[in-house]
């Protein structure tokens, strides 16, 4: 004997009474792919259905309603997602909340507004006075020791693609140069070359400092300054010697200092000159952004190399009498490297 007890969307649940045994049979309604599917229980039928991987909000799920005597009901995938989001939001920070924190990974730079990063003070107590320094102190100390190449606006007389440098500050009017870009990129702003009369037999290991005035004058991209230090060989090729760290974020007009570190002494090829190239790095934002460099005159922008003994010997006259200055219309017969001959002819 079979009694139809319930219809579900064209399917039905039957109770088959055979010898006092009740067997529940669910018959799946016909589908576009074929006829109905008979199985002993609903779970077997679900297991036999075709699979769907990419769920959409309108997909339906069968549930047992614990608030309504466990009656079968349906709910949407969109409803399930909404309930899960509400629950997990009480346990984990949302993407929007995390945007307010400073990330350890700064490959995409974050701009800090209204303050400075806070570092928890969990280090060991200071044991020596040399530990009681900050970045401003280090900047000042590094800037006091070295040979300075002051940036000029005039093109180099030998290689016009570069601008000149001078070993003494210029009294000329302030000059500036700019670059603009609407992309996340490293962009060359300008490049300067050492005086053609200078020679370098060795570059000492140490810190090579760029000290420059800059401002962001247009656009909303995040801008930082950095520089690269090159050797320009006599054949016009270039070899990068070192690259600096990134500056603080450039906004309004200010002085910026960045440092390229040479870990070992470097020996330039004979006849080479030194080149300093200043770049801007632009990251997040959506507008064409302009950065301006200021130099010459009141803006004593310069790059600086550590002073080695060979550099001093090749550039200056020593005060111990070993190196000498000769004032004559005739070239000295036995000059020594580092001697100065003033030709009166």
HELIX and SHEET records of a PDB file:
HELIX    1   1 UNK A   42  UNK A   48  1                                   7    
HELIX    2   2 UNK A   77  UNK A   88  1                                  12    
HELIX    3   3 UNK A   95  UNK A   98  1                                   4    
HELIX    4   4 UNK A  129  UNK A  131  5                                   3    
HELIX    5   5 UNK A  135  UNK A  144  1                                  10    
HELIX    6   6 UNK A  309  UNK A  315  1                                   7    
SHEET    1   A 4 UNK A   2  UNK A   8  0                                        
SHEET    2   A 4 UNK A  11  UNK A  18 -1                                        
SHEET    3   A 4 UNK A  21  UNK A  27 -1                                        
SHEET    4   A 4 UNK A  38  UNK A  39 -1                                        
SHEET    1   B 2 UNK A  60  UNK A  65  0                                        
SHEET    2   B 2 UNK A  71  UNK A  76 -1                                        
SHEET    1   C 5 UNK A 163  UNK A 166  0                                        
SHEET    2   C 5 UNK A 147  UNK A 155 -1                                        
SHEET    3   C 5 UNK A 302  UNK A 305 -1                                        
SHEET    4   C 5 UNK A 206  UNK A 218 -1                                        
SHEET    5   C 5 UNK A 254  UNK A 262 -1                                        
SHEET    1   D 6 UNK A 163  UNK A 166  0                                        
SHEET    2   D 6 UNK A 147  UNK A 155 -1                                        
SHEET    3   D 6 UNK A 302  UNK A 305 -1                                        
SHEET    4   D 6 UNK A 206  UNK A 218 -1                                        
SHEET    5   D 6 UNK A 289  UNK A 295 -1                                        
SHEET    6   D 6 UNK A 175  UNK A 181 -1                                        
SHEET    1   E 4 UNK A 185  UNK A 193  0                                        
SHEET    2   E 4 UNK A 273  UNK A 282 -1                                        
SHEET    3   E 4 UNK A 223  UNK A 232 -1                                        
SHEET    4   E 4 UNK A 238  UNK A 243 -1                                        
SHEET    1   F 2 UNK A 325  UNK A 328  0                                        
SHEET    2   F 2 UNK A 340  UNK A 343  1                                        
END                                                                             
